[in-house]
Amino acid sequence: MDLKYLLFFRNWKFLVKLVLIQPVITEKSMDRIKNNQYTFEVGMKVNKYEIEKAVKTDFKVDVIKVRTIVRKGKVKSTGRKRISKKLSKRKFAIVTIKEGQKIEAFTASQG
């Protein structure tokens, strides 16, 4: 899958925002495909309009609705001395597309 980058100009620096990072392949996300809902991991600073535009251009489907979820980072203990380490937070988007259309990235992995 192609990664979408958006360049924009702020404070005399070019910043790159990652829109669609990867499709989420879990049992729950595969059950949502029956309802034409596809789940993607997206960049933290991306809004719903940018997600909709990226899905439309990448997969050539009609997007009806976009919902976003931010999952907090977990605190894990690692190593011999049990040092606590915080994992970064992640953002997911559940994209509902028009009935009768499919996204090939999910159907190929479904088997």
N, C-alpha and C positions, 0 to 999 in steps of 0.2 A: 504494500500500500504506500502511496506517495504521501510524504509529509508536507503539510501546508505551512508556509511561513508568511507572516504578514510583517512588512517593514513599515515603520512609521517614525516620524521625526519628533523628538521631545528633548528639550534642554541641550540642543546641539549634539545629540548622540543618536545613532540609529539603534533601535532596539528590535530584537527579533522575538516574536511571540509564536509559540508552537500551538497550533489549533488542535488537530487530531493526532494524538500520539499513537494509539493502537486500539483495535477493537477488543472488547472484554469478552472472553470466551469462558463463561461459567455455566453451571446448570441452570441457574436462575435467568441469566440473560438468554439462554437458548429457549427457555419456556416463553419468554416475552416475544420471540420472533413470530409465534403464532398470532399475536395481536399486532403485527407489523411494527414492533418497537425494537430498536437496535441500540446497544450500549457501547459507548466509546469512552476511553480515557482521554481527557483533554487538558490543555494548559490551564494553570490556575488563574491567569488574568484574562481569559477569553470569555466573552459574553455570549448570550444565546443567539444573537444575530450573526456573529462571526461563525459559530458552530453550524448554523443553518446554511449559510453561504458555502462553507467548506464541504459539507455533505452533498449539497446540490451540485457543486462543480466536480467533485471527485467521483461520485457514484451515479450522477445524472438521474436522480430520483426527485420526486416532489415531497417536500417536508411539510407536515401538518403542524407538529408541535415539538418543542424541545424543552426538556426538564433537566435541571442540573442538580448534582449532589456533591457536597464537599465532605470527604471523610477525614476525620482528624488523624494526626499521626500518633502511632502507638509508642509507648515507652517500653523497651525491652531490656532485660538484663543479659549481658554477654560476658564471656571470658571466665577465667578462673576466679577473679576477684569480684565477679558479679557487678561489673560497672554498668550503670544504666545508660541507655543510649536512646535518643528520640528519633523515630523514623519520620520522614517528611509527610505532609498531608497530600492527599490526592483528590482530583476533581473528576467526576464522571458526568456524562451526558446521556440521557435516554431520549432517542430521537424517534418520533412516530412518523412513518411515511405513508403515502397514499396506498390504499388497498390494491393488491394485484402486482405491486412492484417489489423487487427484492434487491438486496445488497449482496454481491457475489463473495465478498470477503467472509461473510458468515456462512453462506450455504456450502462453500468449499470445505470449511473446517468442520461442518456438522457431520459429514461422512455419509 
